[in-house]
């Protein structure tokens, strides 16, 4: 056995465990974001260990990561469940995301660089492709990259960190938003991103701000309309 093989041997179990954690984390994250696992549903470590064919250690590590992303809640008895969505306080979330769309757009228009614009445009190309494919999870991921790129272009890491937290907490609401269109997002809403890019590239601070507000307002209206939709049965008596 060579020295290189000796060095690699002890690391192999750790790499396998890391790979297992990644598989569980990504699988559960997608199921939570896609609402296949509904908010508030219990998570059974034993069932997950059987499902993925691994010990409970990587399962727990994956759940810790998901809890850090706000997608899983750990209960006092050490069990876990899918994090609930606080519908009663959505107005606070809507206020925060509207403010951050506006603020990050403004700062990006002031401080953008060619490299930052290239990253934003690349994220928008991914978003447009995901919309064309009607792939909601890919839309959520690309939308995050798009707005994260704008925040990073603004140059304030504190705003970027806070905005990423807001974006992450809103991923399941964004899933409901796409669901309201049966995952066929109208092209005009894809175009809203393109208009934002154009305003930022032109250094038009006020237009970037206006477009950020309009973008947020459109999403908020759609989600509110979805949540208020009439769902009662009305059988003949």
N, C-alpha and C positions, 0 to 999 in steps of 0.2 A: 504493500500500500504506500502511496506517495505521501509526502508531507502535506500536499494540498488536500488529499482525501482525508487525512487525519484531521485537518483543520475544519473541513466542511462537515464532518460527521456529527459533532455535538450540536451544530446549528440546525440540523435538519428537522428535529421535532418542533423547535420553535417556529421555523418557517411554516411547517404544516399547521401548527396551531394558529399562527397569524392568518394563514389562508382560510382556515375554518371560520375564524372570527369575521373575516371580510365577507365570506359567502353568506353567513347568517345575517350579518348587519345589512348587507345590500338587499337580500331577499325580504327581510322584515320591513326595512325602510320603504321599499317599493310597494309592498302590500299595505302599509299604513298610509302612504301618500296616495295610493290609488283607492283608498277607502275599502279595500277588500277586508282589511281588519278595521272594523268600525271604532270610532272613539269610545273609550270606556270598556272595550272588550278585554277580558282577562287574558293573560299570557302565562302559559304553563311551561316551565322549564323542562319538565320530564317529557312532555309531548314533543317539544322542539328538539330535545336530544335524540328522541326516537326518529323524528322526521328527518333530521339531518345526519343521523348516524354518527354522532360524536358525543363526547362527554359533556357534562353541564358547565364545565369551566369556560370553554369558548362561547357557549350560549350566554353565560352571565356577562362576559366581557362585551359581547355584542349589545346586550341590553343596556349596559352602562354607557356605551357610545350613543345609543338611541336616546337614552335619558338626557345626555348632554346636549342633544339636538332638539330637545323638547317634544319628542315623539312618544316617549314612554314615561310612565310615572311609577315610582317605586312606592309600595304601600308599607305601612308600619309592620305588618307581619312578614316582610321580606318578599312577598309576592309582587307581581308587576301587572300593569295593564296599559293598554294603549291610551296615550294622553287624551284627555277630553278637550273639546273646543269650547272656549268660554263665549258662547253666543250672547250672553247677557251684557258683556262688556266689549262687544265688537266695535263700538264707536271709538273706544280708546285706540284699538288697533288701526282703524281707518284714519284717525287723526295722525297717528305716528307714520303710517306708510305714505300718506299724502304729503306730510311735511318732508319726509326723506326723499321722495321723488323730486320735489321742488328744489330742496337744498342741494342735493348731489348734482342735479342738472345744472344749477347755477354755477357751482364751483367747477364743474367740468368745463363749462363754457369759458370760464376765466383762466383755467390752468391746463387745459388739454395739451397733449403732445401728439406728434405723429404716431409714435408707438402706441400710445393709449387709444387713439382713434382706430388704429388697426385692430387692436384687441376687441374693441367694442363692435366693430364691423364684422369681425369673425364670429363673435357670439350671436350677432343678429342673423348671419347666414345660417348658423346652426338652428336658430329659432325658426326661421322661415322654412327650413327643411323639415323640422319636427312638425310644424303646422301642416305642411303639405302631406306628411305621412300620417297625420291624425294620431300622433304618438304623444299622449298627454304627459307621461312621465318625462319624456325628452323635452317637451315644451317647458315644463317646470324647471328642469335643470338648466336649459339654455336661457330662460328668462332670468334666472338667478345670476348666471354668468354675465348677461347683458348689463343688468343694473349694478352688479358688483364692479364691472369694468368702468362704468360711469363714476361710481363712488371713488374708485381708486384713481381715476383721472383727476378728481378734484383735489387730491393730495393731502386730505386730512384723515389719518388712520383711525382717529376716534369716531368720526362720522361713519367711516367704512365699517368698522367693527359693529357699531350699533345697527347700521342698516342691514348688515348680513343677518344679525339676530332677528330683526323684524321680517326680513324676507323668508328666513327659515321657519319662523313661527306661522307665516301665512301660506305655507306650501299647500296645506290641505284645503284652505279657502280657495286658493288658485285652482286646485283640482275641481272644486265645485263650480268655479267660474267656467272652466273649459267644459265641464259636464253639462252646463246649462246650454251649451251650443252643440251638444252631442259630439264633442271633440272636433267639430268642424268650425274652427274660429274664422269669422269673417275676415277677408283680406284687408279690409279697412283698418282693423285693429293691429294687424301686422305692420301696416303702414305707419301707425303711430310711432313705432320704434324708429323707422327710417326718418321721420320728420324730426324726432329728437336728435338723432345723429347729425342731421343737417344743421340744426340750430347750434349744437355744441361745436361742430366743426367751424361754423361761421363766427364763433365767439359772441353770439347773440344771447346775452344773459337773460334778458327779460322774456324773450321768446322761449328759451329753454325752460324757464320757470313756468310760463303759461302752459306749455305742452306737458310738463310734469304734472301740473294740477289737473289738466284735462284728462290725462291718462289715468290718474288715480280716480277721478270722478266717474269715469266710464266703468271701471272695474267695480267700484263700490256700488254704483247703481245696479249693475247686473247681479251682484251677489245679494243685495238687499231684495231685489225683485224675486230672485230664486227662493230665498228663505221665506218670503211672504206669500208665495204661491199657494193658492187654495188646494188643499189635499183631502178635504172631508169626503167620505162616501155619502151618496144621497139616494139610497135604495127606495123604490116605490113601496108605499105602505097600503 
